[in-house]
């Protein structure tokens, strides 16, 4: 027997002891209802002394039948809970539950009817009315069907609820893991590309490479600060974008021009951290940026979107191999955070990305 089965058995045994008072009270209530129904059919008769005895007898019989049927139903339910799931095999579970419980009900009712009739002196062992006892099981079988409907519905709803909670928990954990994985890509990705730029710059100009390292350390501090954040204020991301573009100016000088046209009072909303860095990096990596053909990058706001555009002038030869992280990373992060997605428009002379601004409601 597996540890899971042992654990389930212990929970079932514990549950039976804990719920015993509740079990007794419920069946007392059912027996009372059955007795009241019997009285309602012939109220005058039950006012006599003989009738009062019949009331008590009816209550006892109702309690015995109700207890036997409800106990059997719970045990059948517990048994199949260990064997098969309502979610995985609903039809098979329903058929086996009905067959098992109705068979149990017939046997249990027959034994109870036999015992009651015998001990109340309705027959002797020499003259057993088998057919009459069988007819006495008809009413319990009807009640059993009602019990079965209640137990199966309860069991199915509980298991469906449990399955739904577990599925939502797994989905949430999966999304959290996937999102964290996306964010973790940015740190080594940024460092790799920055060092790649520095390796080229250090051979061209030692002074500019030293200044590049100083600015890079400040920018990388921001990368470390926001790598655990899901969203950052637009104003903070724009400040980073400005520093990043100044860093790139050290490399390209007149080959790169940029404009950030967002006023401080208009810098509302939030975006995924380092989204601008990825877009700016893509623009610089894949487009020519020279004095003869400078690359122009424009950042501005249009209603609830941040627009990042650059002149589209692809390099004839791509010296830097694409890692495929940039736009895909941004798109996937927006899937987790917003119902709106970034929009990309690529024309003959311009590459434009619209980043939705996300409003956080208090």
CORFEN-V714427 format. One record per residue. N is the residue number from 1. RES is the residue in one letter. OMEGA is omega in degrees with one decimal (none if undefined). Layout:
n=N res=RES omega=OMEGA
n=N res=RES omega=OMEGA
This chain:
n=1 res=X omega=-177.5
n=2 res=X omega=177.5
n=3 res=X omega=-180.0
n=4 res=X omega=179.7
n=5 res=X omega=178.9
n=6 res=X omega=179.2
n=7 res=X omega=180.0
n=8 res=X omega=178.7
n=9 res=X omega=179.5
n=10 res=X omega=179.2
n=11 res=X omega=-179.9
n=12 res=X omega=179.9
n=13 res=X omega=178.6
n=14 res=X omega=-179.5
n=15 res=X omega=179.8
n=16 res=X omega=-179.6
n=17 res=X omega=-178.6
n=18 res=X omega=-174.7
n=19 res=X omega=-177.3
n=20 res=X omega=176.9
n=21 res=X omega=178.5
n=22 res=X omega=178.7
n=23 res=X omega=-178.8
n=24 res=X omega=-179.4
n=25 res=X omega=179.8
n=26 res=X omega=-178.1
n=27 res=X omega=171.3
n=28 res=X omega=177.7
n=29 res=X omega=178.8
n=30 res=X omega=179.1
n=31 res=X omega=178.1
n=32 res=X omega=179.2
n=33 res=X omega=178.6
n=34 res=X omega=-179.3
n=35 res=X omega=178.7
n=36 res=X omega=178.0
n=37 res=X omega=178.5
n=38 res=X omega=-179.2
n=39 res=X omega=-176.5
n=40 res=X omega=179.6
n=41 res=X omega=-179.1
n=42 res=X omega=-173.4
n=43 res=X omega=-177.3
n=44 res=X omega=-177.2
n=45 res=X omega=-173.3
n=46 res=X omega=175.5
n=47 res=X omega=179.5
n=48 res=X omega=178.9
n=49 res=X omega=177.9
n=50 res=X omega=-179.8
n=51 res=X omega=178.7
n=52 res=X omega=176.0
n=53 res=X omega=177.7
n=54 res=X omega=178.5
n=55 res=X omega=-179.5
n=56 res=X omega=179.4
n=57 res=X omega=178.4
n=58 res=X omega=179.5
n=59 res=X omega=-179.7
n=60 res=X omega=-179.7
n=61 res=X omega=179.4
n=62 res=X omega=179.6
n=63 res=X omega=179.8
n=64 res=X omega=179.9
n=65 res=X omega=-178.7
n=66 res=X omega=-179.6
n=67 res=X omega=-178.9
n=68 res=X omega=-176.6
n=69 res=X omega=-179.4
n=70 res=X omega=177.4
n=71 res=X omega=178.7
n=72 res=X omega=179.2
n=73 res=X omega=180.0
n=74 res=X omega=179.9
n=75 res=X omega=175.6
n=76 res=X omega=179.4
n=77 res=X omega=179.1
n=78 res=X omega=-178.7
n=79 res=X omega=-177.8
n=80 res=X omega=173.5
n=81 res=X omega=-180.0
n=82 res=X omega=-173.3
n=83 res=X omega=-175.7
n=84 res=X omega=-175.7
n=85 res=X omega=173.2
n=86 res=X omega=-175.7
n=87 res=X omega=-175.4
n=88 res=X omega=-176.8
n=89 res=X omega=-174.8
n=90 res=X omega=-177.1
n=91 res=X omega=-180.0
n=92 res=X omega=179.8
n=93 res=X omega=-179.1
n=94 res=X omega=-178.6
n=95 res=X omega=-178.7
n=96 res=X omega=178.2
n=97 res=X omega=-179.8
n=98 res=X omega=-177.7
n=99 res=X omega=-177.1
n=100 res=X omega=-176.2
n=101 res=X omega=179.3
n=102 res=X omega=176.0
n=103 res=X omega=177.1
n=104 res=X omega=-178.1
n=105 res=X omega=-179.7
n=106 res=X omega=-178.9
n=107 res=X omega=-178.1
n=108 res=X omega=179.9
n=109 res=X omega=-179.6
n=110 res=X omega=-179.9
n=111 res=X omega=-178.8
n=112 res=X omega=179.1
n=113 res=X omega=178.5
n=114 res=X omega=-177.1
n=115 res=X omega=-179.3
n=116 res=X omega=-178.9
n=117 res=X omega=-178.5
n=118 res=X omega=-176.1
n=119 res=X omega=174.7
n=120 res=X omega=174.6
n=121 res=X omega=-179.0
n=122 res=X omega=175.9
n=123 res=X omega=176.5
n=124 res=X omega=-179.3
n=125 res=X omega=177.9
n=126 res=X omega=-176.5
n=127 res=X omega=-175.8
n=128 res=X omega=180.0
n=129 res=X omega=-174.1
n=130 res=X omega=-178.4
n=131 res=X omega=179.9
n=132 res=X omega=177.5
n=133 res=X omega=178.0
n=134 res=X omega=177.4
n=135 res=X omega=179.0
n=136 res=X omega=179.0
n=137 res=X omega=-176.2
n=138 res=X omega=-179.9
n=139 res=X omega=176.0
n=140 res=X omega=179.7
n=141 res=X omega=177.5
n=142 res=X omega=177.0
n=143 res=X omega=179.6
n=144 res=X omega=179.4
n=145 res=X omega=178.0
n=146 res=X omega=176.9
n=147 res=X omega=-178.2
n=148 res=X omega=178.9
n=149 res=X omega=179.7
n=150 res=X omega=-177.3
n=151 res=X omega=-177.8
n=152 res=X omega=178.0
n=153 res=X omega=179.0
n=154 res=X omega=-178.2
n=155 res=X omega=-178.8
n=156 res=X omega=-179.3
n=157 res=X omega=179.5
n=158 res=X omega=-178.7
n=159 res=X omega=177.0
n=160 res=X omega=179.0
n=161 res=X omega=179.0
n=162 res=X omega=179.7
n=163 res=X omega=-179.6
n=164 res=X omega=179.0
n=165 res=X omega=-179.9
n=166 res=X omega=-180.0
n=167 res=X omega=179.1
n=168 res=X omega=178.4
n=169 res=X omega=178.7
n=170 res=X omega=179.9
n=171 res=X omega=179.6
n=172 res=X omega=179.1
n=173 res=X omega=179.6
n=174 res=X omega=179.8
n=175 res=X omega=179.9
n=176 res=X omega=179.5
n=177 res=X omega=180.0
n=178 res=X omega=-178.6
n=179 res=X omega=178.5
n=180 res=X omega=177.4
n=181 res=X omega=178.1
n=182 res=X omega=-178.9
n=183 res=X omega=-179.7
n=184 res=X omega=177.3
n=185 res=X omega=-169.5
n=186 res=X omega=-175.9
n=187 res=X omega=178.2
n=188 res=X omega=179.4
n=189 res=X omega=180.0
n=190 res=X omega=-177.9
n=191 res=X omega=-179.4
n=192 res=X omega=-177.6
n=193 res=X omega=178.5
n=194 res=X omega=178.0
n=195 res=X omega=177.5
n=196 res=X omega=176.6
n=197 res=X omega=-178.1
n=198 res=X omega=179.9
n=199 res=X omega=177.0
n=200 res=X omega=-175.0
n=201 res=X omega=-173.9
n=202 res=X omega=177.4
n=203 res=X omega=-177.2
n=204 res=X omega=-174.6
n=205 res=X omega=-176.9
n=206 res=X omega=-178.8
n=207 res=X omega=178.7
n=208 res=X omega=178.4
n=209 res=X omega=177.3
n=210 res=X omega=177.5
n=211 res=X omega=177.8
n=212 res=X omega=-179.2
n=213 res=X omega=179.8
n=214 res=X omega=179.1
n=215 res=X omega=180.0
n=216 res=X omega=-180.0
n=217 res=X omega=178.5
n=218 res=X omega=-179.1
n=219 res=X omega=-178.1
n=220 res=X omega=175.2
n=221 res=X omega=177.4
n=222 res=X omega=179.1
n=223 res=X omega=179.3
n=224 res=X omega=-177.4
n=225 res=X omega=-172.8
n=226 res=X omega=-173.5
n=227 res=X omega=177.9
n=228 res=X omega=-177.7
n=229 res=X omega=175.1
n=230 res=X omega=-179.7
n=231 res=X omega=174.6
n=232 res=X omega=178.0
n=233 res=X omega=179.5
n=234 res=X omega=-179.6
n=235 res=X omega=-179.9
n=236 res=X omega=-179.6
n=237 res=X omega=177.6
n=238 res=X omega=177.2
n=239 res=X omega=177.0
n=240 res=X omega=-179.7
n=241 res=X omega=179.0
n=242 res=X omega=178.7
n=243 res=X omega=-179.2
n=244 res=X omega=-179.7
n=245 res=X omega=174.7
n=246 res=X omega=177.2
n=247 res=X omega=-179.5
n=248 res=X omega=176.9
n=249 res=X omega=176.9
n=250 res=X omega=-178.7
n=251 res=X omega=-171.4
n=252 res=X omega=-178.9
n=253 res=X omega=-176.7
n=254 res=X omega=178.9
n=255 res=X omega=-178.8
n=256 res=X omega=174.2
n=257 res=X omega=-178.7
n=258 res=X omega=177.8
n=259 res=X omega=174.9
n=260 res=X omega=-172.2
n=261 res=X omega=177.0
n=262 res=X omega=179.3
n=263 res=X omega=-176.9
n=264 res=X omega=-179.0
n=265 res=X omega=179.1
n=266 res=X omega=-176.8
n=267 res=X omega=179.7
n=268 res=X omega=179.0
n=269 res=X omega=-177.6
n=270 res=X omega=176.2
n=271 res=X omega=176.2
n=272 res=X omega=-177.0
n=273 res=X omega=177.1
n=274 res=X omega=175.5
n=275 res=X omega=-179.6
n=276 res=X omega=179.3
n=277 res=X omega=179.4
n=278 res=X omega=179.6
n=279 res=X omega=-179.8
n=280 res=X omega=178.3
n=281 res=X omega=178.0
n=282 res=X omega=-179.2
n=283 res=X omega=-178.3
n=284 res=X omega=-175.9
n=285 res=X omega=-169.6
n=286 res=X omega=-178.5
n=287 res=X omega=177.1
n=288 res=X omega=178.0
n=289 res=X omega=-177.6
n=290 res=X omega=179.4
n=291 res=X omega=179.1
n=292 res=X omega=-178.1
n=293 res=X omega=-174.6
n=294 res=X omega=176.7
n=295 res=X omega=179.6
n=296 res=X omega=179.2
n=297 res=X omega=-177.7
n=298 res=X omega=178.8
n=299 res=X omega=178.7
n=300 res=X omega=-176.7
n=301 res=X omega=176.9
n=302 res=X omega=-175.8
n=303 res=X omega=-176.6
n=304 res=X omega=179.3
n=305 res=X omega=170.4
n=306 res=X omega=-176.7
n=307 res=X omega=174.4
n=308 res=X omega=-178.9
n=309 res=X omega=175.1
n=310 res=X omega=176.1
n=311 res=X omega=-176.2
n=312 res=X omega=179.9
n=313 res=X omega=-173.8
n=314 res=X omega=175.4
n=315 res=X omega=177.6
n=316 res=X omega=177.4
n=317 res=X omega=179.9
n=318 res=X omega=-178.6
n=319 res=X omega=-179.1
n=320 res=X omega=-179.2
n=321 res=X omega=-178.9
n=322 res=X omega=177.3
n=323 res=X omega=178.2
n=324 res=X omega=-176.1
n=325 res=X omega=-169.2
n=326 res=X omega=-174.6
n=327 res=X omega=-179.6
n=328 res=X omega=179.5
n=329 res=X omega=179.6
n=330 res=X omega=-178.5
n=331 res=X omega=-179.5
n=332 res=X omega=179.2
n=333 res=X omega=177.0
n=334 res=X omega=176.9
n=335 res=X omega=-179.7
n=336 res=X omega=-168.2
n=337 res=X omega=-172.5
n=338 res=X omega=175.4
n=339 res=X omega=178.3
n=340 res=X omega=-179.0
n=341 res=X omega=174.0
n=342 res=X omega=178.3
n=343 res=X omega=-178.8
n=344 res=X omega=177.5
n=345 res=X omega=-178.9
n=346 res=X omega=178.7
n=347 res=X omega=-177.5
n=348 res=X omega=-175.8
n=349 res=X omega=-177.7
n=350 res=X omega=175.4
n=351 res=X omega=-173.1
n=352 res=X omega=175.1
n=353 res=X omega=176.2
n=354 res=X omega=177.7
n=355 res=X omega=176.7
n=356 res=X omega=174.9
n=357 res=X omega=-175.3
n=358 res=X omega=178.5
n=359 res=X omega=178.1
n=360 res=X omega=-179.7
n=361 res=X omega=-179.2
n=362 res=X omega=none
